Amino acid sequence: MTLEEVKSYLRVDYDEDNNYITDLIEISEIYIDECCGTNYKVIPNGAKLASLVQRKLIYDMYENRATTISENIKRDKIVETIFNKLSLMEVVI
């Protein structure tokens, strides 16, 4: 996922937050990999689902200006389901 793609998704048209957004891209990818493994990366549908949830994570962290989520934020059922799907994906040889 590129900086330009994420800035477009966030509707950010200035450069002052480029370093922060780049960090969020890296953090969100690490988070997904740590939660789900990396098998999803070589499975086309897995990569698409991961891209969707990565955008959601980046959006949440960008809007909240934090890389943590407070206890009182409601759990997102769609994100949970995608994480479950990604973690169960296996590469078939």
N, C-alpha and C positions, 0 to 999 in steps of 0.2 A: 504494500500500500504506500503510495507516494504522498509527500507533503501536499502537492497540488490537489490530489484527489480528496484528501481530508479537509483542506481549506475550502474547497468547493462544497463538500458535504456540510461543513459547519457554517458556510456562507460568510467566511472571513476573507476580506479582500485587502488586508493590510499585512505588512511583514513583521510587525513588532512581536507577534506571538510565535514566529516560526520555530524558534528553539524549543519553546514549551510544547508546541504541537508535535514536533519531531520526537520529543521525549515521551509524549503520550502514545504515539504510534509504537515505539519500542516497548514501553511498559505494557500496553494492551496485548501485544503479541507474546511477550513473555508470560503474561497472566494466562492467556488461552493455552499456550503450550504446557505450562505447569499444571493446569487444571485438566487438560484433555489429552496430553501427549502430542505427538506430531504426525501420526498416521494420516490425519485429515488433509495434510498438505499435498499429498499425492493423489487424492481422490477428488475429481472435479466437483462433485456436489459438496464435499466436505470443505473445500477451499471457498466455495461460494457462501456457505453457511458461516464459516469463520469470518469472512469479510464483512458480512452483515452484522454479526455480533461485535466484531472489532470496532466498527463504526459507532455502534451503540455505546460501547464502553468509553470510547474516546469522547463522544458527545457528552456523556454524563460527567466524565472527569473534567472536561473543558468548562462546562457550564458551572460546575461546583468548585472549580479551581482547586481541586485536590485529587490525590490518587488514592484516597480512602473513601469509604462509604459509611455514613453514620448508621447506627443501629436502628434508627427509626424509619429508614427508607424501606418502602414496601418491596418485596422480592418480585422480580419480573419473571413471570411464568414462561414467556417466550424465550428469554435468555437462558433460563434453566433448562428448558427442553433442548435448545440448540447445544448447550454444553454437554448434556447427556448423550445426544446423537454423536457429537464430535468425539467424545471419549470412547464410544463403542465402535468406531470405525476401524476396520482392519484392512490391511493391504492384502489382496488376494494375488498370489503368484501363479 
